[in-house]
Amino acid sequence: MPNRAFIHTDSAPAAIGTYSQAVKVNNTVYLSGQIPLDPQTMELVSDDISDQISQVFRNLSAVCKASGGDLSNIVKLNIFLTDLSHFPIVNETMGQYFHEPYPARAAIGVRALPKGSQVEMDGILVI
């Protein structure tokens, strides 16, 4: 049986459904999707896409830290956008949070996201 831990931190938004913020199995952590909610108010930080992207990275960072790692441990990042024309802003903002070598990544256009968010990200990290 693999060693599993269910991750929770108050530094990231609480789950708004039936899921954990992350699940750690041995040295691999599976991050649930994060949207740009302020962890204190549970409201979107802003309507501005740059602010939303930055908040998602802060939320992911908090869950990574609670898992015993940080953003540099992410090996796979999935990005969901309601408007793919915002992809250059994702790249620019991601450069503020990540350094080479960058994680593998996918960007997917979607019709809608929870709470009217414009962006959501999930990922896998190895510690």
C-alpha positions as CSV (number, residue, x, y, z in Angstrom):
1,M,0.0,0.0,0.0
2,P,1.5,3.4,-0.9
3,N,2.1,6.0,1.8
4,R,-0.6,8.6,1.3
5,A,-1.2,12.0,3.0
6,F,-4.0,14.4,2.4
7,I,-2.7,18.0,2.3
8,H,-4.5,21.0,3.7
9,T,-3.3,24.6,4.4
10,D,-5.1,27.7,5.5
11,S,-2.7,29.7,3.3
12,A,-4.6,28.5,0.2
13,P,-8.4,28.6,-0.5
14,A,-10.4,25.8,1.2
15,A,-11.8,23.1,-1.1
16,I,-15.2,24.2,-2.4
17,G,-16.2,20.7,-3.1
18,T,-15.5,17.1,-2.3
19,Y,-11.8,17.1,-2.8
20,S,-8.5,17.7,-1.0
21,Q,-6.1,20.6,-1.8
22,A,-3.5,17.9,-2.7
23,V,-2.7,14.3,-2.1
24,K,0.8,13.1,-1.5
25,V,1.6,9.5,-2.5
26,N,5.1,8.6,-1.5
27,N,7.2,11.4,-3.0
28,T,4.6,12.6,-5.6
29,V,2.1,15.3,-4.9
30,Y,-1.1,15.7,-7.0
31,L,-2.3,19.3,-6.7
32,S,-6.0,20.0,-7.1
33,G,-7.0,22.8,-9.3
34,Q,-6.6,26.3,-7.9
35,I,-8.5,29.3,-9.0
36,P,-7.7,32.9,-8.0
37,L,-9.6,33.0,-4.7
38,D,-8.2,34.9,-1.8
39,P,-7.8,32.3,1.0
40,Q,-9.2,34.6,3.6
41,T,-12.3,35.9,1.9
42,M,-12.8,33.0,-0.6
43,E,-13.7,35.6,-3.2
44,L,-11.9,36.2,-6.6
45,V,-9.0,38.6,-6.0
46,S,-9.9,40.7,-9.1
47,D,-11.4,40.7,-12.5
48,D,-8.0,41.5,-13.9
49,I,-6.4,38.4,-15.6
50,S,-2.9,39.3,-14.4
51,D,-4.0,39.5,-10.8
52,Q,-5.9,36.2,-11.2
53,I,-2.9,34.4,-12.7
54,S,-0.6,35.7,-9.9
55,Q,-3.1,34.6,-7.2
56,V,-3.3,31.1,-8.7
57,F,0.5,30.8,-8.5
58,R,0.4,32.0,-4.9
59,N,-2.3,29.5,-4.0
60,L,-0.3,26.7,-5.7
61,S,2.8,27.8,-3.9
62,A,1.1,27.6,-0.6
63,V,-0.2,24.0,-1.2
64,C,3.3,23.0,-2.5
65,K,4.8,24.3,0.7
66,A,2.3,22.5,2.8
67,S,3.3,19.3,0.9
68,G,6.9,19.8,1.8
69,G,8.0,21.3,-1.5
70,D,7.8,24.5,-3.6
71,L,6.9,25.5,-7.1
72,S,10.3,24.3,-8.4
73,N,9.2,20.7,-7.6
74,I,6.3,20.9,-10.1
75,V,7.0,18.5,-13.0
76,K,3.6,18.9,-14.8
77,L,1.4,22.0,-14.8
78,N,-2.0,22.2,-16.4
79,I,-3.5,25.6,-17.2
80,F,-7.1,26.2,-18.0
81,L,-8.2,29.5,-19.5
82,T,-11.5,30.8,-20.5
83,D,-9.8,33.0,-23.1
84,L,-6.6,31.6,-24.8
85,S,-5.6,35.1,-25.9
86,H,-4.4,35.5,-22.2
87,F,-1.7,32.8,-22.8
88,P,1.1,35.4,-23.3
89,I,0.1,36.9,-19.8
90,V,0.4,33.4,-18.3
91,N,3.9,33.0,-19.8
92,E,5.0,36.4,-18.6
93,T,3.6,35.8,-15.1
94,M,4.9,32.3,-14.9
95,G,8.4,33.7,-15.6
96,Q,8.2,35.5,-12.2
97,Y,7.5,32.2,-10.3
98,F,9.5,29.6,-12.2
99,H,13.0,29.3,-13.5
100,E,14.5,26.9,-16.0
101,P,14.2,24.0,-16.4
102,Y,10.5,24.7,-16.6
103,P,7.8,22.0,-15.9
104,A,6.0,20.2,-18.6
105,R,2.8,22.0,-19.3
106,A,-0.5,22.1,-21.1
107,A,-2.8,25.0,-21.7
108,I,-6.4,24.3,-22.4
109,G,-9.2,26.6,-23.4
110,V,-12.5,26.0,-21.5
111,R,-15.9,27.6,-21.7
112,A,-16.3,28.4,-17.9
113,L,-14.5,27.8,-14.6
114,P,-15.8,27.8,-11.0
115,K,-17.0,31.1,-9.5
116,G,-16.5,32.9,-12.8
117,S,-12.7,32.6,-12.7
118,Q,-10.8,33.2,-15.9
119,V,-7.9,30.8,-15.0
120,E,-7.4,27.5,-13.1
121,M,-4.2,25.5,-12.7
122,D,-3.4,22.1,-11.3
123,G,-0.2,20.1,-11.3
124,I,2.0,17.3,-10.1
125,L,5.2,17.7,-8.1
126,V,7.9,15.3,-7.1
127,I,9.7,15.9,-3.8
